[in-house]
Amino acid sequence: MADSTTAAFSIRLRVRLGNEPGALGRLATAIGSVGGNIWSLEGFEAKKESLDEDVVVNCSSEAHQQQVLEAVRAVSGIELLEWEDRTFAIHAGGKIDVVSRIAVNDRDDLSMAYTPGVARICTAIEKDQHLAHELTIRKNTVAIVSDGTAVLGLGDIGPYGAMPVMEGKALLFKEFAGVDGFPICLDTKDPEEIIRTVVNIAPSFGGINLEDIAAPACFEVEDRLKELLDIPVFHDDQHGTAVVTLAALMNALKIVNKKMEDLTVVIAGVGAAGVAISKILMNAGVRNIIGVDREGAVYNGRGNLNVAKQWFAENTNPEGRQGSLADIMPGSDVFIGVSGPNLINRQDVLTMA
């Protein structure tokens, strides 16, 4: 039976019930008996002998969805007409669209928006390139660039698998900030090729949002693009995560009445997010940060470190502490996890300051 249901695994059922007392109750009982959570009844169509009903049920997994469907099919007097996975349904055809900002109702509109009038705009921008920010989509359009090598919770799933996440980011940009984002998923893991591609498409965009590019390549890609381009370049996995972490820590310190400079911070995960978090915390005044990766604590002198981790080793862990995460946790004030789940337990937390 399901422990926790969510809209992420919700299904919509179209069922036909006998038009009689208790029919809907039997359906609800069957769904509830296997842990399904009826979220809504979306409307019905009454007929002489039957009632067609749309029922939305939150489930906990794809296997749980099948349990709910089997339970419904087993109820006497109820016919399952059709069903759909609501998450797959909202992704059908993609989540974003390209729409016109102006109406083209007649020949005059067309003559200004396109030939011959558009030539005047082209020549104006040719003379003054900065006008592209005012007279084209550059003013409000961001490229969301990924190679699909570090998708949150999924890892290296490639450019095609990463597309739904990048579409989702574009949707959030538009809904929350009114910014137009467009997903650019690249079929390459070569940092040089990523850099070259982004530089070549940059004239179409006012900013670059790097997304889900694995470390250490992400550091090189961001640094080089900032050098080469005259538009903002932002790696969300680094700086977005770092900003919200700092905000949370600032508020937490108000409650426990501690200061940044007095903290010992342990970070599990020394990838893109872990390094960026460390940098922003150090800028905020934290002096003692200890990062831990799969090999244990990162310290100056430890072998097998990439460029980003070598910087981390040289600028953190001032006492040169070594050992596993469990060895490092005792006495620390803050734990930040940006790696995998189930790395610490209750006992580890109890050893903290």
Backbone torsions as a table, in degrees:
resi	resn	phi	psi	omega
1	MET	NA	147.6	-174.6
2	ALA	-69.3	144.9	176.2
3	ASP	-95.9	-38.1	-175.8
4	SER	-145.0	123.9	-179.6
5	THR	-102.8	156.9	-175.6
6	THR	-153.3	154.8	176.5
7	ALA	-63.7	-22.6	-179.8
8	ALA	-61.1	-24.9	178.2
9	PHE	-119.0	29.3	-178.0
10	SER	-78.8	151.6	178.1
11	ILE	-129.5	150.5	174.5
12	ARG	-109.6	124.5	-179.8
13	LEU	-107.6	135.6	170.4
14	ARG	-108.0	111.1	-174.6
15	VAL	-120.9	152.6	175.3
16	ARG	-114.2	119.7	-178.0
17	LEU	-108.9	152.3	169.5
18	GLY	-65.9	135.6	-177.7
19	ASN	-78.2	75.7	-174.4
20	GLU	-151.6	156.3	178.5
21	PRO	-60.1	138.7	175.6
22	GLY	90.8	-11.5	-177.1
23	ALA	-63.6	-46.7	179.8
24	LEU	-66.1	-35.2	177.9
25	GLY	-63.4	-40.0	178.4
26	ARG	-64.3	-38.2	177.5
27	LEU	-63.2	-47.7	-179.1
28	ALA	-62.2	-39.7	179.4
29	THR	-63.9	-41.7	179.7
30	ALA	-63.6	-43.4	179.5
31	ILE	-65.3	-45.0	179.8
32	GLY	-65.8	-29.0	-177.4
33	SER	-65.5	-22.7	178.0
34	VAL	-109.0	14.6	174.4
35	GLY	87.8	8.5	176.4
36	GLY	-73.7	145.8	-178.5
37	ASN	-113.0	107.7	178.4
38	ILE	-68.2	118.5	-175.3
39	TRP	-94.6	-36.4	179.0
40	SER	-162.8	156.0	168.7
41	LEU	-109.2	112.7	-165.8
42	GLU	-93.1	11.5	178.7
43	GLY	131.3	159.5	-178.6
44	PHE	-145.2	161.0	177.8
45	GLU	-127.2	110.6	-177.1
46	ALA	-84.3	132.2	175.0
47	LYS	-122.8	175.3	-175.2
48	LYS	-59.2	-50.6	-173.9
49	GLU	-102.4	-10.1	-173.0
50	SER	-147.5	172.5	-180.0
51	LEU	-135.5	121.0	176.7
52	ASP	-94.1	126.8	-172.6
53	GLU	-130.0	138.7	171.4
54	ASP	-99.1	123.0	-176.8
55	VAL	-123.2	127.4	175.9
56	VAL	-100.3	126.3	-177.3
57	VAL	-124.7	125.6	174.2
58	ASN	-84.4	132.8	179.6
59	CYS	-121.7	177.7	-177.3
60	SER	-108.0	-13.9	-178.6
61	SER	-166.7	172.4	176.5
62	GLU	-66.9	-35.8	176.5
63	ALA	-64.0	-38.3	178.5
64	HIS	-67.1	-35.6	174.8
65	GLN	-55.5	-44.9	-179.1
66	GLN	-65.9	-34.7	176.4
67	GLN	-62.4	-42.3	179.0
68	VAL	-63.9	-45.0	-179.7
69	LEU	-61.5	-42.4	178.8
70	GLU	-64.3	-38.6	179.4
71	ALA	-64.7	-39.6	179.6
72	VAL	-67.6	-43.7	-179.4
73	ARG	-62.4	-25.9	-176.3
74	ALA	-82.5	-8.6	-176.8
75	VAL	-80.4	126.2	178.8
76	SER	-66.1	134.2	177.1
77	GLY	85.0	6.0	179.3
78	ILE	-124.3	129.6	179.6
79	GLU	-113.8	125.9	175.7
80	LEU	-84.3	106.4	-176.2
81	LEU	-76.6	-44.9	179.3
82	GLU	-165.4	164.0	176.3
83	TRP	-151.7	160.3	176.9
84	GLU	-146.5	149.6	171.5
85	ASP	-81.5	115.1	-172.0
86	ARG	-65.1	-32.1	179.3
87	THR	-67.5	-43.7	176.3
88	PHE	-65.6	-35.1	-177.6
89	ALA	-64.0	-41.8	-177.5
90	ILE	-73.9	-16.4	177.3
91	HIS	-90.1	-7.7	-177.9
92	ALA	-59.6	122.6	-178.7
93	GLY	80.3	3.3	-177.9
94	GLY	89.6	163.9	-175.1
95	LYS	-101.0	-8.5	-178.3
96	ILE	-127.0	167.4	-176.6
97	ASP	-147.1	161.2	172.5
98	VAL	-106.1	121.8	-176.7
99	VAL	-125.4	155.8	178.8
100	SER	-77.3	142.8	175.9
101	ARG	-93.8	-13.7	-180.0
102	ILE	-127.1	156.5	177.4
103	ALA	-91.7	142.2	174.1
104	VAL	-117.8	93.0	-172.9
105	ASN	-100.5	-20.8	-176.4
106	ASP	-154.1	-175.3	-177.2
107	ARG	-63.7	-37.1	179.7
108	ASP	-61.3	-46.2	178.7
109	ASP	-59.0	-44.3	-178.9
110	LEU	-64.9	-36.8	-179.0
111	SER	-67.7	-27.9	177.0
112	MET	-86.2	-41.3	-177.2
113	ALA	-74.1	-30.9	-178.4
114	TYR	-131.6	-155.1	-176.7
115	THR	-63.2	135.6	7.2
116	PRO	-94.3	-14.5	-172.1
117	GLY	-61.8	-33.8	-176.6
118	VAL	-60.7	-24.1	179.7
119	ALA	-61.5	-32.5	178.9
120	ARG	-64.6	-38.7	178.9
121	ILE	-68.9	-41.3	179.1
122	CYS	-58.7	-46.7	-177.9
123	THR	-70.5	-31.8	176.7
124	ALA	-64.5	-42.8	179.3
125	ILE	-69.7	-35.1	177.6
126	GLU	-59.0	-38.4	-179.5
127	LYS	-77.1	-32.7	-178.2
128	ASP	-139.1	96.2	-173.9
129	GLN	-59.8	-28.5	-179.0
130	HIS	-63.3	-21.6	178.2
131	LEU	-65.1	-17.6	177.8
132	ALA	-60.5	-28.2	178.7
133	HIS	-74.2	-20.1	-178.6
134	GLU	-102.7	-28.8	-170.7
135	LEU	-112.7	5.9	175.8
136	THR	-136.1	-179.1	-178.9
137	ILE	-70.1	-8.3	-178.9
138	ARG	-54.3	-33.9	-174.9
139	LYS	-56.4	-31.3	-171.0
140	ASN	-135.3	22.0	-174.2
141	THR	-122.8	132.3	-178.6
142	VAL	-119.9	137.6	172.8
143	ALA	-87.8	127.0	177.1
144	ILE	-101.6	102.1	-167.6
145	VAL	-106.1	130.1	178.8
146	SER	-146.9	152.9	168.9
147	ASP	-108.4	2.6	176.2
148	GLY	70.7	23.0	-176.2
149	THR	-91.1	-12.6	-177.1
150	ALA	-146.2	54.9	-179.5
151	VAL	-74.1	131.3	-173.6
152	LEU	-52.2	121.7	177.2
153	GLY	78.6	-7.4	-175.8
154	LEU	-122.7	-23.6	179.0
155	GLY	79.3	-142.3	-176.6
156	ASP	-85.3	95.5	-179.4
157	ILE	-113.1	5.3	175.0
158	GLY	80.7	171.4	-174.1
159	PRO	-67.8	-35.6	-179.3
160	TYR	-70.5	-44.4	178.6
161	GLY	-64.9	-28.2	-178.2
162	ALA	-78.5	-17.9	-174.1
163	MET	-54.0	-45.3	-179.4
164	PRO	-59.8	-33.9	178.0
165	VAL	-68.8	-42.8	-179.9
166	MET	-66.9	-37.6	174.1
167	GLU	-61.4	-41.4	178.9
168	GLY	-62.2	-39.3	177.3
169	LYS	-64.2	-41.4	177.5
170	ALA	-61.4	-40.2	178.4
171	LEU	-62.1	-43.6	179.7
172	LEU	-65.2	-41.1	177.0
173	PHE	-54.8	-45.7	-176.2
174	LYS	-71.8	-46.3	-175.4
175	GLU	-69.4	-38.0	-173.8
176	PHE	-94.6	-26.1	-174.2
177	ALA	-132.1	-4.9	-179.2
178	GLY	72.9	14.9	-179.5
179	VAL	-93.4	135.7	177.3
180	ASP	-85.8	117.5	177.0
181	GLY	-115.5	145.5	178.1
182	PHE	-130.7	129.0	-177.8
183	PRO	-74.3	131.3	175.4
184	ILE	-124.7	98.3	179.5
185	CYS	-99.5	121.6	-171.6
186	LEU	-102.0	134.1	-179.2
187	ASP	-89.8	60.0	176.9
188	THR	-158.8	149.2	174.5
189	LYS	-112.9	3.8	-178.2
190	ASP	-79.9	115.6	-179.3
191	PRO	-54.1	-40.0	-179.3
192	GLU	-64.0	-39.4	-179.7
193	GLU	-70.8	-36.9	176.1
194	ILE	-62.8	-47.1	-179.6
195	ILE	-60.1	-47.7	-178.4
196	ARG	-61.7	-41.9	-179.5
197	THR	-64.6	-45.7	-178.5
198	VAL	-64.9	-40.9	177.3
199	VAL	-59.9	-39.9	-177.3
200	ASN	-72.0	-28.5	179.5
201	ILE	-94.7	-6.3	-175.1
202	ALA	-56.2	-32.1	179.6
203	PRO	-58.6	-18.1	-178.8
204	SER	-89.5	-5.7	-171.2
205	PHE	-130.9	154.3	177.2
206	GLY	-95.7	-7.6	178.9
207	GLY	-165.8	160.6	179.9
208	ILE	-122.5	122.4	174.4
209	ASN	-107.7	107.5	175.9
210	LEU	-80.8	136.9	-172.3
211	GLU	-142.0	131.3	170.3
212	ASP	54.5	44.1	172.0
213	ILE	-104.8	125.0	-171.7
214	ALA	-68.2	151.3	170.9
215	ALA	-77.0	150.7	2.1
216	PRO	-88.8	-1.9	-176.9
217	ALA	-57.8	-34.7	-176.1
218	CYS	-60.7	-33.5	-179.4
219	PHE	-67.1	-46.4	179.5
220	GLU	-64.0	-43.8	-178.5
221	VAL	-60.6	-47.7	-178.5
222	GLU	-65.1	-47.8	-177.6
223	ASP	-60.3	-44.1	-178.6
224	ARG	-67.5	-41.7	-179.4
225	LEU	-65.6	-35.3	176.9
226	LYS	-64.1	-33.6	178.0
227	GLU	-72.8	-36.6	-170.9
228	LEU	-88.9	-25.1	-173.1
229	LEU	-109.4	155.0	177.6
230	ASP	-105.3	19.8	176.5
231	ILE	-121.5	159.0	-178.3
232	PRO	-61.2	140.1	174.6
233	VAL	-126.0	126.6	-171.8
234	PHE	-137.8	123.8	175.6
235	HIS	-98.1	106.1	-172.1
236	ASP	-59.6	-40.9	-176.8
237	ASP	-64.1	-28.5	175.5
238	GLN	-84.1	-67.1	-165.3
239	HIS	-81.3	-33.7	175.6
240	GLY	-63.1	-45.7	178.3
241	THR	-64.1	-40.3	-178.4
242	ALA	-64.7	-41.7	-178.3
243	VAL	-63.4	-46.9	-178.1
244	VAL	-69.6	-30.5	177.0
245	THR	-66.8	-45.1	178.0
246	LEU	-61.6	-42.4	179.6
247	ALA	-60.6	-44.1	179.5
248	ALA	-63.9	-41.7	-179.0
249	LEU	-66.7	-40.8	178.6
250	MET	-59.0	-42.3	178.7
251	ASN	-69.8	-38.5	180.0
252	ALA	-63.7	-38.2	-178.9
253	LEU	-65.5	-29.0	176.2
254	LYS	-64.3	-33.0	-177.6
255	ILE	-77.9	-42.5	-176.4
256	VAL	-92.6	-2.8	176.2
257	ASN	58.4	50.1	175.2
258	LYS	-119.4	164.0	179.9
259	LYS	-111.9	151.5	-179.5
260	MET	-54.4	-45.0	-173.3
261	GLU	-69.2	-14.1	-179.1
262	ASP	-97.5	-0.4	-172.8
263	LEU	-85.1	147.7	163.2
264	THR	-110.7	116.9	-174.2
265	VAL	-111.5	127.5	175.9
266	VAL	-107.2	127.7	-179.9
267	ILE	-118.4	120.8	175.5
268	ALA	-93.0	110.3	-176.4
269	GLY	114.3	112.8	-178.5
270	VAL	-118.6	52.1	174.8
271	GLY	-103.5	-147.3	-177.1
272	ALA	-57.7	-50.7	-177.3
273	ALA	-68.4	-44.9	-177.0
274	GLY	-61.1	-42.7	179.6
275	VAL	-67.0	-44.5	-179.0
276	ALA	-65.4	-40.3	177.2
277	ILE	-60.8	-43.6	179.6
278	SER	-59.8	-43.3	-179.2
279	LYS	-62.9	-44.6	-176.9
280	ILE	-71.4	-32.7	177.7
281	LEU	-69.9	-37.9	177.2
282	MET	-65.5	-39.0	176.2
283	ASN	-64.4	-27.0	179.4
284	ALA	-85.1	-6.0	175.5
285	GLY	118.6	-5.9	179.4
286	VAL	-69.9	132.9	-175.9
287	ARG	-107.5	-25.7	-173.7
288	ASN	-120.9	98.0	178.1
289	ILE	-119.5	132.2	178.1
290	ILE	-122.8	118.4	178.5
291	GLY	-97.7	143.7	-179.5
292	VAL	-128.9	129.2	174.9
293	ASP	-117.5	-162.9	-177.2
294	ARG	-61.8	-25.6	-177.9
295	GLU	-92.7	0.3	-178.5
296	GLY	108.5	-161.6	-177.4
297	ALA	-62.2	141.6	176.9
298	VAL	-93.1	123.5	-178.7
299	TYR	-141.9	158.6	-178.9
300	ASN	-68.1	121.7	-176.9
301	GLY	111.2	-12.6	177.3
302	ARG	-73.8	139.7	-177.8
303	GLY	-82.1	174.7	173.9
304	ASN	60.2	47.3	178.8
305	LEU	-113.0	134.8	173.3
306	ASN	-76.2	179.3	-174.6
307	VAL	-59.5	-43.5	-178.4
308	ALA	-65.9	-42.6	-179.8
309	LYS	-71.4	-29.6	176.0
310	GLN	-65.8	-41.9	174.6
311	TRP	-59.7	-44.0	-179.5
312	PHE	-59.7	-45.0	-178.6
313	ALA	-62.8	-35.8	-177.5
314	GLU	-77.8	-18.8	-172.9
315	ASN	-117.7	0.3	178.5
316	THR	-130.8	-176.6	176.5
317	ASN	49.7	61.1	-174.4
318	PRO	-60.9	-24.3	179.8
319	GLU	-89.8	-2.8	179.0
320	GLY	64.2	35.8	-177.6
321	ARG	-67.4	144.4	-179.1
322	GLN	-127.0	162.4	177.3
323	GLY	126.0	-175.4	-179.7
324	SER	-81.4	175.0	176.9
325	LEU	-59.1	-41.5	178.9
326	ALA	-63.4	-31.3	177.9
327	ASP	-72.9	-31.3	-174.2
328	ILE	-86.5	-28.7	-173.6
329	MET	-59.7	-42.3	-174.8
330	PRO	-55.4	130.8	177.7
331	GLY	84.7	-6.3	-179.9
332	SER	-76.7	154.8	-179.7
333	ASP	-94.5	-32.2	-172.8
334	VAL	-135.8	135.7	171.2
335	PHE	-118.6	129.5	177.8
336	ILE	-123.8	119.9	-179.1
337	GLY	-105.5	114.6	176.4
338	VAL	-129.8	41.8	178.1
339	SER	-128.5	-125.8	179.9
340	GLY	-98.6	177.3	-179.9
341	PRO	-83.7	166.9	171.5
342	ASN	60.0	37.2	179.4
343	LEU	-88.5	-27.1	178.9
344	ILE	-127.8	163.3	177.7
345	ASN	-128.0	-177.2	-177.4
346	ARG	-59.5	-39.8	-178.7
347	GLN	-63.1	-38.0	177.0
348	ASP	-60.9	-42.1	-179.7
349	VAL	-65.9	-37.8	-179.4
350	LEU	-65.6	-21.1	178.9
351	THR	-82.7	-7.9	-178.5
352	MET	-74.7	163.5	-177.9
353	ALA	-67.3	NA	NA
